[in-house]
Amino acid sequence: MRFEQSKMPQKINGVIQIFRLKISIRSAINKQGLMKRERSAHFFSNAILITIIGVHPFIFSASGQIRGGNINNSEKNKSTTIEKTTLEEEPENSGVRKNGPYTLSDCYNLARARNIGLKQAQNAINTNQIDRKTAQYNLLPSLSYDLGHFISFGKNIDPVTNTFVNQRFSGGSTALSLQLQLFSGFNKINTIKQSAYLIRSAEYARKSAELEVLTNITLTYARLLLGKEELSVQRNNIQSTTKELEVVKEKINVGRLSKYEFYTFNARLNTEQADLVSIQNDSLSALQDLRQLLNFPYSEKFEIAPIDTTTLSKIITANISPEKYLEDILISHPAMKQAEMDVQAAHLGEKIAKSSFYPSLSVGGNLVSNYNIGEQDTNGGKIPLKTQLNDNLGQNIYISLSIPIFSQMQNANKVKKEKINISNAELAMQDAKNTIATNTLQIINDFNGAKQKFTAILSAWEENKLSYNLYKEKYRLGQISSVELLAARDILNTSTSKYLQAKLQLFFQYQLLELLKAF
């Protein structure tokens, strides 16, 4: 019902526009390219790429709906030591240029400060915080001022006298309106709660994105180190072959060897030089991938530091209980936390949908006035505009009650859709749990296998070095041919490559476990 003054002049009601902002959050996640060379691909398989991060489209996405509630903001802060430095987040200026090679921890800090995907995830958090403020301000009354002017031709109603006149005149109206919604089925309160959950969901989405970025950095760093190790080995092989070729040339000149030996060593030298180019190209590719993850300028020099292999003795003795480790991961993993926030938010979405069935109650008031530029007094003089506005001023207050009766089943269908959203959120949380558990157990198994593999390959590598040294001595004494010597070197090169791969695999799989535990 509405209470108004009697004989009130024509009123112009203000229009209040309420904009609702819907933000879609996408985490731009940099994807890791596969290694081109077979040895590197053998080192880091696709299983390792997805093991630690629990890859699933749901895990690394944040819902664009408003989520909220009373949430305890205190979280257990975890840190881990990698290369004797912590994984604690550095300030924004930690990405400044430094002198010397970058360690793995330096790369982590650079990514936190520079990675584009993480910056976009932070922007998503900021937009959700703005959404929450918008929802909170929606509890306040709305105030608007309207002003209009018109020119009338022919028969029309005089805005001052409210009588029909058949003449040309110019007039207008002005209004100040205030409106406050007292009750709307708790829609606004639940929207505020939703927005709080959305903020937390976006925060956990950023942590999930950070975990994936740091994981990709770890794998790319390992690719780069493997390339550097293989380049060193290959250069040594070329140097050794070149020296042998010089010796063969001298022996050919004095008639002790035939050109057959020269052709054999020269062909091997060309093959090793071609392999060197291939390894260099793979290393450059890994370097560009790492630059992209770090958002590092391509014009600046970038080098990585070698790992501290003295820690391998401690890593080999490390015992990880799969049950206890998995239990801790499922509790703290940001993807699980994000899924929990989405489930809570889905329940609030259902409450918001049900609020459409409740009546809405509003109160408000208006101050209105109008004028006619050509209005005259009894003496024929024009009435000033200020006088007209004061004389024609009207006030009203009102209370408005709106009761939904039938809305073409729109409200009922909204509730049904929200129930489906709840089911999807719960299924997504269970799927995230299963994915994280499967991949975490896989990386633990890979780590335990890497320990056994490293021990066996290390022993084989040391024995192959001794064997090759014996073959070199036999060749010097003329007891074996160059083909046999090169065959022995091939065996040693294969063993060396496997050793480098096993060493880096063991070290970096342990780093992945520590990285996952840090989140």
C-alpha positions in Angstrom: 0.0 0.0 0.0 1.1 3.6 -0.6 0.3 6.8 1.3 0.4 10.0 -0.7 -0.6 13.7 -0.3 -4.0 14.6 -1.7 -4.1 16.8 -4.8 -0.4 16.3 -5.4 1.0 17.5 -8.7 2.3 15.1 -11.2 5.3 13.2 -9.8 8.3 11.8 -11.6 9.6 8.7 -10.0 13.3 8.2 -9.9 14.7 5.1 -11.6 17.2 3.2 -9.6 19.6 1.0 -11.6 21.3 -1.8 -9.8 24.2 -3.3 -11.6 25.3 -6.8 -10.7 28.8 -7.7 -11.7 29.5 -11.3 -12.6 33.1 -12.2 -12.8 34.5 -15.4 -14.4 37.8 -16.5 -13.0 40.2 -18.3 -15.1 43.6 -19.4 -14.0 45.9 -19.0 -16.8 48.2 -21.9 -16.4 51.4 -22.2 -18.4 51.6 -25.6 -19.9 54.8 -27.6 -20.0 56.1 -28.9 -23.4 57.2 -32.5 -23.7 60.9 -33.2 -24.1 62.0 -33.8 -27.7 64.9 -36.1 -27.1 64.3 -39.7 -26.0 66.6 -39.6 -23.1 65.0 -36.6 -21.5 61.5 -38.0 -22.2 62.5 -41.2 -20.5 63.7 -39.2 -17.5 60.5 -37.2 -17.0 57.4 -39.1 -18.1 53.9 -37.7 -18.4 53.1 -39.4 -15.1 55.6 -37.1 -13.3 54.0 -34.1 -14.9 50.6 -34.8 -13.4 51.6 -36.6 -10.2 52.1 -33.8 -7.8 49.5 -31.3 -8.9 46.5 -33.6 -9.1 45.7 -32.4 -12.6 42.0 -32.0 -13.3 40.1 -29.1 -14.9 38.2 -28.6 -11.7 41.2 -28.4 -9.5 42.8 -25.3 -11.1 39.6 -23.3 -11.7 37.7 -20.9 -9.6 34.0 -20.5 -9.9 32.7 -17.2 -11.2 29.6 -17.3 -8.8 29.5 -15.3 -5.6 30.5 -17.5 -2.7 30.7 -16.5 1.0 30.3 -17.3 4.7 31.9 -17.0 8.1 35.3 -18.6 7.6 38.2 -18.8 9.9 41.1 -17.1 8.1 43.8 -18.7 10.1 45.6 -21.5 8.2 48.6 -23.6 9.0 51.6 -22.0 7.3 53.9 -24.7 6.0 57.4 -24.3 4.7 60.0 -26.7 3.4 63.7 -26.5 2.7 64.8 -26.9 -0.9 68.4 -26.3 -1.7 68.8 -25.0 1.9 66.3 -22.2 1.3 62.7 -21.9 2.3 59.6 -21.8 0.0 58.2 -18.9 1.9 56.7 -16.3 -0.5 59.0 -13.4 -1.2 57.8 -9.8 -1.6 57.0 -8.4 -5.0 60.5 -7.0 -5.6 62.0 -10.4 -5.2 62.0 -10.7 -9.0 64.8 -8.1 -9.5 67.8 -9.0 -11.5 70.7 -10.7 -9.6 74.3 -11.5 -10.4 75.2 -15.1 -10.9 73.3 -18.2 -11.7 69.7 -18.7 -10.4 69.1 -21.6 -8.0 65.8 -23.5 -8.0 64.6 -21.4 -5.0 65.5 -18.2 -6.9 63.3 -19.4 -9.8 60.4 -20.1 -7.4 60.7 -16.5 -6.0 60.9 -15.1 -9.5 57.7 -17.0 -10.5 55.8 -15.7 -7.5 56.7 -12.2 -8.4 56.5 -12.3 -12.2 54.4 -15.2 -13.5 51.5 -13.9 -15.5 49.1 -16.7 -14.5 49.7 -16.0 -10.8 49.1 -12.3 -11.4 45.8 -13.1 -13.1 44.8 -15.3 -10.2 45.5 -12.5 -7.8 43.4 -10.1 -10.0 40.6 -12.7 -9.6 40.9 -12.5 -5.8 40.8 -8.7 -6.0 37.6 -8.7 -8.1 35.9 -11.0 -5.7 36.8 -8.7 -2.8 35.2 -5.9 -4.7 32.1 -8.1 -5.3 31.8 -8.6 -1.6 32.0 -4.9 -0.9 29.3 -4.4 -3.5 27.1 -7.0 -1.7 27.7 -5.3 1.6 26.8 -1.8 0.3 23.6 -3.3 -1.1 22.3 -3.3 2.4 22.3 0.5 2.4 19.4 2.6 1.1 19.5 4.0 -2.4 19.3 7.8 -3.0 18.7 9.3 -6.4 17.9 12.7 -7.9 16.0 13.2 -11.1 15.6 16.4 -13.2 13.5 16.7 -16.4 12.5 19.5 -18.7 10.0 19.4 -21.7 8.3 21.6 -24.2 4.6 21.0 -24.9 2.8 21.7 -28.2 -1.0 21.5 -28.4 -3.3 20.1 -25.8 -1.6 18.8 -22.7 -1.7 19.0 -18.9 -0.1 22.0 -17.3 2.4 20.5 -14.7 1.6 23.3 -12.2 -2.2 23.6 -12.4 -2.9 20.0 -13.5 -5.4 21.3 -16.0 -5.7 20.8 -19.7 -4.4 23.6 -21.8 -4.2 24.0 -25.5 -1.1 26.2 -25.8 2.6 25.9 -26.2 4.5 26.0 -22.9 7.8 24.8 -21.4 8.1 23.2 -18.0 9.7 20.4 -16.1 10.0 18.5 -12.8 12.5 17.5 -10.2 12.5 14.7 -7.6 14.7 13.3 -4.8 14.0 9.7 -4.0 15.1 7.5 -1.2 14.4 3.7 -1.0 15.4 1.0 1.5 14.6 -2.7 1.2 13.8 -4.1 4.6 13.3 -7.7 3.8 14.0 -9.9 0.7 14.1 -13.4 2.0 17.6 -13.0 3.4 18.9 -12.7 -0.2 21.4 -10.0 0.5 22.7 -11.6 3.7 23.3 -14.9 1.9 24.9 -13.1 -1.0 27.4 -11.5 1.4 28.2 -14.9 2.8 28.6 -16.3 -0.7 31.1 -13.5 -1.6 33.3 -14.5 1.4 33.4 -18.1 0.2 34.2 -16.9 -3.3 37.2 -15.0 -2.0 38.5 -18.0 -0.2 37.9 -20.2 -3.3 39.8 -17.8 -5.5 42.7 -17.7 -2.9 42.9 -21.5 -3.0 42.7 -21.4 -6.8 45.7 -19.2 -6.8 47.6 -21.6 -4.5 46.7 -24.4 -6.8 48.0 -22.4 -9.8 51.2 -21.6 -7.9 51.7 -25.2 -7.1 51.4 -26.2 -10.7 53.7 -23.3 -11.9 56.4 -24.3 -9.4 56.1 -27.9 -10.4 56.6 -27.0 -14.0 59.5 -24.9 -13.1 61.0 -27.8 -11.2 60.6 -30.1 -14.2 62.0 -27.6 -16.7 64.9 -26.8 -14.4 65.7 -30.5 -14.4 65.5 -30.6 -18.2 67.9 -27.8 -18.4 70.4 -29.3 -15.9 70.2 -32.6 -17.8 71.0 -30.8 -21.0 74.0 -29.1 -19.4 75.3 -32.4 -18.0 74.9 -34.1 -21.4 76.6 -31.1 -23.2 79.6 -31.5 -20.9 79.8 -35.2 -21.5 79.4 -34.8 -25.3 82.1 -32.1 -25.5 84.5 -34.4 -23.6 83.7 -37.2 -26.0 84.4 -34.9 -29.0 87.7 -33.8 -27.4 88.7 -37.4 -26.8 87.8 -38.5 -30.3 89.7 -35.6 -31.8 92.8 -36.6 -29.9 92.4 -40.2 -31.0 92.0 -39.0 -34.6 95.3 -37.1 -34.5 97.0 -40.2 -33.2 95.5 -42.3 -36.0 96.7 -39.8 -38.6 100.3 -40.0 -37.2 100.2 -43.8 -37.3 98.8 -43.8 -40.8 101.6 -41.5 -41.9 104.3 -43.9 -40.6 102.4 -46.9 -42.0 101.3 -48.5 -38.8 97.6 -48.2 -39.5 95.3 -48.2 -42.6 92.9 -45.5 -43.6 90.1 -47.7 -42.3 90.9 -46.6 -38.8 90.8 -42.9 -39.9 87.4 -43.3 -41.5 86.0 -45.0 -38.4 87.1 -42.3 -36.0 86.3 -39.5 -38.4 82.7 -40.8 -38.8 82.4 -41.0 -35.0 83.6 -37.4 -34.6 81.0 -36.2 -37.1 78.2 -38.1 -35.3 79.2 -36.7 -32.0 79.2 -33.2 -33.3 75.7 -33.7 -34.7 74.6 -35.0 -31.3 76.0 -32.0 -29.7 73.9 -29.7 -31.9 70.8 -31.7 -31.0 71.5 -31.4 -27.3 72.1 -27.7 -27.6 68.8 -27.2 -29.3 67.0 -29.2 -26.6 68.7 -27.1 -23.9 67.7 -23.9 -25.7 64.1 -25.1 -25.8 64.1 -25.9 -22.1 65.6 -22.5 -21.4 62.9 -20.7 -23.3 60.2 -22.7 -21.5 61.7 -21.6 -18.2 61.9 -18.0 -19.2 58.2 -18.1 -20.1 57.3 -19.6 -16.8 59.3 -16.9 -15.0 58.1 -14.1 -17.4 61.8 -13.4 -17.6 63.0 -10.8 -20.3 64.5 -12.6 -23.3 67.0 -9.7 -23.6 68.6 -10.5 -20.2 71.1 -13.3 -19.6 69.8 -16.2 -17.6 71.7 -19.1 -16.2 70.8 -21.8 -13.6 73.0 -23.1 -10.8 73.9 -26.8 -10.5 72.3 -28.8 -7.8 74.0 -29.9 -4.6 74.6 -33.6 -5.3 76.0 -34.1 -1.8 72.4 -34.3 -0.5 71.8 -37.5 -2.6 73.2 -39.6 0.3 70.5 -38.2 2.6 67.8 -38.4 0.0 68.5 -42.1 -0.6 68.0 -42.8 3.1 64.7 -40.8 3.3 61.7 -43.0 4.2 58.3 -41.7 3.3 55.2 -43.4 4.6 52.6 -43.3 1.9 49.6 -43.5 4.3 50.8 -40.6 6.6 52.0 -38.5 3.7 48.7 -38.9 1.7 46.7 -38.1 4.8 48.5 -34.8 5.3 48.2 -33.9 1.6 44.5 -34.5 1.5 44.0 -32.2 4.4 46.2 -29.3 3.2 46.0 -29.5 -0.6 44.7 -26.2 -2.0 42.5 -28.0 -4.5 40.7 -29.8 -1.7 40.2 -26.6 0.2 38.9 -24.9 -3.0 36.5 -27.8 -3.5 35.2 -27.5 0.1 34.6 -23.8 -0.4 32.6 -24.5 -3.6 30.4 -27.0 -1.8 29.6 -24.5 0.9 28.9 -21.8 -1.7 26.6 -24.1 -3.6 24.5 -24.6 -0.5 24.2 -20.8 -0.1 23.3 -20.6 -3.8 20.3 -22.7 -3.0 19.3 -20.5 -0.1 19.5 -17.4 -2.4 17.3 -19.1 -4.9 14.7 -20.0 -2.3 14.5 -16.4 -1.2 12.6 -15.7 -4.4 9.6 -17.4 -2.7 9.5 -14.9 0.2 7.7 -11.5 0.1 9.9 -8.4 -0.2 9.3 -5.3 1.9 10.5 -1.8 1.1 10.1 1.7 2.4 10.9 5.0 0.8 10.1 8.6 0.3 10.1 11.3 -2.4 10.5 15.0 -2.6 9.0 16.3 -5.9 8.3 19.6 -7.5 7.6 21.0 -10.9 7.5 24.3 -12.8 6.2 26.1 -15.9 8.4 28.8 -17.4 5.5 30.7 -18.7 3.4 30.5 -15.5 1.9 33.9 -14.5 0.4 35.4 -11.4 -2.9 37.2 -11.1 -1.3 40.4 -12.2 0.1 38.9 -15.4 3.7 38.8 -14.2 5.9 35.7 -14.5 6.3 33.7 -11.4 10.0 33.1 -10.6 11.3 29.5 -11.0 12.4 29.4 -7.3 9.0 30.4 -6.2 7.3 27.8 -8.3 9.6 25.0 -7.0 8.8 26.0 -3.4 5.1 26.4 -4.0 4.8 23.1 -5.9 6.9 21.1 -3.5 5.4 17.8 -2.5 6.5 15.0 -0.1 5.5 11.4 0.3 6.6 8.4 2.1 5.5 4.9 1.3 5.8 1.2 2.2 5.7 -1.4 -0.5 5.0 -5.1 0.0 5.5 -7.5 -3.0 4.3 -11.1 -2.7 5.3 -13.6 -5.4 2.4 -15.7 -6.4 3.3 -17.2 -9.8 6.4 -16.5 -11.8 6.0 -19.0 -14.6 7.9 -21.6 -12.6 11.1 -19.5 -12.8 11.7 -19.5 -9.0 11.1 -23.2 -8.7 13.5 -24.0 -11.6 16.2 -21.8 -10.0 16.0 -23.9 -6.9 16.2 -27.1 -8.9 19.3 -25.8 -10.8 21.0 -24.9 -7.5 20.4 -28.4 -6.2 22.2 -29.7 -9.3 25.0 -27.3 -8.6 25.3 -28.7 -5.1 25.5 -32.3 -6.5 28.2 -31.2 -9.0 30.2 -29.5 -6.3 30.2 -32.5 -4.1 31.1 -34.8 -7.0 33.9 -32.5 -8.0 35.3 -32.6 -4.5 35.2 -36.4 -4.5 36.9 -36.4 -7.9 39.6 -34.0 -6.7 40.2 -36.2 -3.7 40.6 -39.3 -5.8 42.8 -37.6 -8.3 45.1 -36.1 -5.7 45.3 -39.5 -3.8 46.1 -41.4 -7.0 48.8 -39.0 -8.2 50.4 -38.6 -4.8 50.7 -42.3 -4.3 52.2 -42.5 -7.8 54.9 -40.0 -7.1 55.8 -41.7 -3.9 56.1 -45.0 -5.8 58.2 -43.2 -8.4 60.5 -41.8 -5.7 61.0 -45.2 -4.1 61.7 -46.7 -7.5 64.2 -43.8 -8.3 66.2 -44.6 -5.2 66.6 -48.3 -6.1 67.3 -47.3 -9.8 70.0 -44.8 -8.8 71.8 -47.3 -6.6 71.9 -49.9 -9.4 72.9 -47.5 -12.1 75.6 -45.9 -10.0 77.3 -49.2 -9.5 77.0 -50.1 -13.3 78.4 -46.7 -14.3 81.5 -47.1 -12.1 82.2 -50.5 -13.4 81.8 -49.3 -17.0 84.3 -46.6 -16.4 86.8 -49.2 -15.2 86.0 -51.4 -18.2 86.5 -48.5 -20.7 89.9 -47.6 -19.2 91.0 -51.2 -19.7 89.8 -51.1 -23.3 91.8 -47.9 -23.9 94.9 -49.5 -22.6 94.4 -52.5 -24.8 93.9 -50.3 -27.8 97.1 -48.4 -27.0 99.0 -51.7 -26.9 97.4 -52.7 -30.2 95.5 -55.7 -28.7 92.0 -54.5 -30.0 90.7 -52.6 -33.0 89.2 -49.1 -33.1 85.8 -50.6 -33.6 86.0 -52.4 -30.3 87.2 -49.3 -28.5 84.3 -47.2 -29.9 81.9 -50.0 -28.9 83.3 -49.8 -25.3 82.9 -46.0 -25.4 79.3 -46.4 -26.6 78.6 -48.6 -23.6 80.2 -46.0 -21.3 78.2 -43.1 -22.9 75.0 -45.0 -22.5 75.8 -45.8 -18.9 76.8 -42.1 -18.2 73.5 -40.9 -19.7 71.5 -43.2 -17.5 73.5 -42.2 -14.5 72.8 -38.5 -15.1 69.2 -39.2 -15.6 68.9 -41.3 -12.5 70.7 -38.7 -10.4 68.5 -35.8 -11.5 65.4 -37.9 -11.4 66.0 -38.9 -7.7 66.9 -35.4 -6.7 64.0 -33.6 -8.4 61.4 -36.2 -7.5 62.3 -35.6 -3.9 62.0 -31.9 -4.5 58.5 -32.4 -5.9 57.5 -34.3 -2.8 58.8 -31.5 -0.6 57.1 -28.9 -2.8 53.8 -30.7 -2.5 54.1 -30.9 1.3 54.9 -27.2 1.5 51.4 -26.4 0.3 
